[in-house]
Amino acid sequence: MQSTLNATLTVSDKPVVEKQAAVEKQNYRDAMARLGSAVNIITTDGPGGRAGFTASAVCSVTDSPPTLLVCLNRSASVHSAFTQNQVLCVNTLADCHESLSNLFGGKTPMEQRFEAAEWARLATGSPILTNALVSFDCNVTQITSVGTHDILICEAVALRRNDDSHGLVYFDRRYHPLMRQTAC
């Protein structure tokens, strides 16, 4: 008698899985608007040119090695600069950066975007927003395509923190300041 753990199923033995109805695009977008997230300006510089865009689709992957991911629409005007340069900086915005976020999230010419703030550089040469809450200077180590976007896997090689500022989050299609808690 064969154990059920070692049994091999033939195609006819496999359970029939009915295809579930797909989630409609607008319903998905409306639901995702309820997922609050930090606001970031992602920047790059190198052979592909200097570029930047606003993103909330950023998250930590692992701390060893320190790695995060950034989602970038392949139809975005900045896409080629990021894929050619293979470096970027995730600049997490402070509560005073709402207008800068809008500037980098719109159709403003690239030079005007960068003229609106003060920038520095760390290891990769990507622009670092000098008064960002935190800046993660990264090498892009892998790119994976999913649907309309590329997922950029990025290893942090340097960072800068600003512990004196409050954060900025995007929730329900609006900006909200996020106040730091002070120790009692």
DAURRA-V117442 format. One record per residue. N is the residue number from 1. RES is the residue in one small letter. PHI is phi in whole degrees, -180 to 180 (* if undefined). Layout:
# DAURRA-V117442
{{N | RES | PHI} {N | RES | PHI}}
This chain:
# DAURRA-V117442
{{1 | m | *} {2 | q | -88} {3 | s | -68} {4 | t | -69} {5 | l | -72} {6 | n | -102} {7 | a | -69} {8 | t | -106} {9 | l | -90} {10 | t | -87} {11 | v | -55} {12 | s | -72} {13 | d | -86} {14 | k | -70} {15 | p | -65} {16 | v | -83} {17 | v | -109} {18 | e | -77} {19 | k | -70} {20 | q | -81} {21 | a | -64} {22 | a | -72} {23 | v | -75} {24 | e | -69} {25 | k | -54} {26 | q | -67} {27 | n | -62} {28 | y | -63} {29 | r | -61} {30 | d | -64} {31 | a | -67} {32 | m | -65} {33 | a | -64} {34 | r | -88} {35 | l | -100} {36 | g | -69} {37 | s | -153} {38 | a | -65} {39 | v | -103} {40 | n | -132} {41 | i | -110} {42 | i | -98} {43 | t | -126} {44 | t | -151} {45 | d | -157} {46 | g | 158} {47 | p | -57} {48 | g | -83} {49 | g | 102} {50 | r | -89} {51 | a | -153} {52 | g | -162} {53 | f | -151} {54 | t | -89} {55 | a | -146} {56 | s | -112} {57 | a | -86} {58 | v | -138} {59 | c | -157} {60 | s | -72} {61 | v | -106} {62 | t | -159} {63 | d | -100} {64 | s | -142} {65 | p | -74} {66 | p | -63} {67 | t | -135} {68 | l | -134} {69 | l | -127} {70 | v | -132} {71 | c | -99} {72 | l | -134} {73 | n | -66} {74 | r | -66} {75 | s | -89} {76 | a | -67} {77 | s | -62} {78 | v | -91} {79 | h | -54} {80 | s | -65} {81 | a | -62} {82 | f | -69} {83 | t | -73} {84 | q | -76} {85 | n | -74} {86 | q | 60} {87 | v | -138} {88 | l | -162} {89 | c | -128} {90 | v | -94} {91 | n | -101} {92 | t | -80} {93 | l | -81} {94 | a | -87} {95 | d | -63} {96 | c | -87} {97 | h | -104} {98 | e | -58} {99 | s | -66} {100 | l | -66} {101 | s | -60} {102 | n | -64} {103 | l | -63} {104 | f | -78} {105 | g | -95} {106 | g | -110} {107 | k | -101} {108 | t | -61} {109 | p | -56} {110 | m | -56} {111 | e | -60} {112 | q | -67} {113 | r | -60} {114 | f | -73} {115 | e | -70} {116 | a | -82} {117 | a | -151} {118 | e | -100} {119 | w | -125} {120 | a | -133} {121 | r | -140} {122 | l | -117} {123 | a | -75} {124 | t | -87} {125 | g | 91} {126 | s | -70} {127 | p | -63} {128 | i | -108} {129 | l | -69} {130 | t | -63} {131 | n | -112} {132 | a | -68} {133 | l | -62} {134 | v | -155} {135 | s | -127} {136 | f | -107} {137 | d | -89} {138 | c | -135} {139 | n | -98} {140 | v | -80} {141 | t | -105} {142 | q | -160} {143 | i | -129} {144 | t | -124} {145 | s | -93} {146 | v | -140} {147 | g | 57} {148 | t | -88} {149 | h | -119} {150 | d | -104} {151 | i | -100} {152 | l | -94} {153 | i | -90} {154 | c | -129} {155 | e | -96} {156 | a | -72} {157 | v | -111} {158 | a | -160} {159 | l | -151} {160 | r | -137} {161 | r | -114} {162 | n | -126} {163 | d | -83} {164 | d | -99} {165 | s | -108} {166 | h | -97} {167 | g | -92} {168 | l | -132} {169 | v | -121} {170 | y | -115} {171 | f | -148} {172 | d | 58} {173 | r | 62} {174 | r | -144} {175 | y | -83} {176 | h | -142} {177 | p | -73} {178 | l | -122} {179 | m | -82} {180 | r | -74} {181 | q | -86} {182 | t | -100} {183 | a | -70} {184 | c | -83}}
